[in-house]
Each structure stands twice: as C-alpha cells, then as structure tokens.
Amino acid sequence: MNKVFIRPLSEQGVEPEDLRLALEWLDWERLIPYGSRVFIKPNLTWPTPLPGVTTSPKAMESLAIVLKERTDQIIFGESDGGYHAYDMGASLKIRNGT
C-alpha cells in the first residue's frame, strides 16, 4: 500500500517536528534501527534552493536533528545535476559562501 504524508509548513520551512511526524507515520523506527548508517541525497545541485527542485538547508538541518535521535551515522552525499546542469562542487561553494 502506498502512503502519502501531507502537512502545511511554517513560514520558516521544514521544522524538525514536521519531519518527526512524517517519519513516525512511515514507521521509521522499524526501518532505521538504532545505530544504522543513513545516506541522504538532498538534491543541492543548483546555486540556490528552489522549491520543488532542491532541498533547503533548513530541511537538511531538521532531518539531521531528527535522525540523530536514532543514529550518529548520517551521511549527506551529492552529485552533479541531472544532465550535468549544475556542478555539485560549485553548488556547495556557493552555499558555504566561498
């Protein structure tokens, strides 16, 4: 059975509580045992966050906060944009202000 979780977000974006509720609805504690290694591909390959296209830094931070409740083995990984539309290294430099 497919599941969909819908929740309005605050003006500040995705808060940890939003993600915690969604993950609980998906029974994430069964899927991610304590101490698991978790890999997240956030889709950052554009110079600035675009709603529906790239993941915001706030959403990544909130997800890390929630996942830390179960594991400290959290890896964020990225690659170049689809069809090499944007270089991953350039995206990360822009986000870090370098």
N, C-alpha and C positions, 0 to 999 in steps of 0.2 A: 504494500500500500504506500502510495506517495504521500508526503506530508509537506505542508507549507505553513510557515510561521510569519504572521504579519503583525507589525506593531508600529504605531507612529513614533517618530524620533523627535527628540527635543531640538531646539534651535542650535544647541551645542554639538549635535551629531550623535553618533552611536556611543552610548554610555555603557559602562560595564554591566549594569543591571539589565539593560536591553539584551545584551548577548547572553548573560546568565540565564534569563528566562527562556530565550530561544534554545539554548543548549540543553536546558533541563527538559524542555518539551520534546527534544530529539533523543532524550535518554542518554546524554553524552557520558555520564559516569560509567555506563556499561561499555561504551565504545572506546573510552580513553581511561584505562586503568591508571592508578597512581604510579608515577614514575615513568610513564610512557614517553617516548620520543615523538614530538609532534612537529610536522613540517607544514608551514603556511606559505602559500604562493600568493602574495597580496595584489599583484597586478598594478605595479607602480610605473610602468613604462610609458610615462607621459610627463612633461615638465611640471605640471600642476595637477592636483586631484580634480577629476571631472566626475560629477555624479553619474552613476551608472556605467562608468568606464574604468575608473581607477579607484583604489581603496584609499580612504583618507587616513592620514596619520592618527587621528583620534580613534578611528575604528580599530586600527592595528594595536594601539596602546590599550584600548578597552579589552580586546581579545586576549592580549598577553596578561593583563591583570586577572582575568577570569581563569585562564588556563593555568596560571601559577598556583591556583588552589589545588591542582592535581599533579603538576609536574614542573620541574625547573629545566626540562629538556625541550625548549621551544626554539625552533629554527625558522627564521623568515628567509626565504630564498626567492630570487627573481631571475628573470632572463630578459633578453631584448624583446621589444614589442612585436606583435604579430606582423609578419611580412617585413620585419626589420624597420617598422615605422618609427621607432624611437629606441635609442641606445640606453640600456639599463644603467650603465655607468654614468652617463650624463644625467639621467633622471635622479640618481642617488646624490650626485654632486649638487644639483640644484636644490634638492630637499635639505641637504646639510648646509647650504649656503656657501659652498666652496666652488 
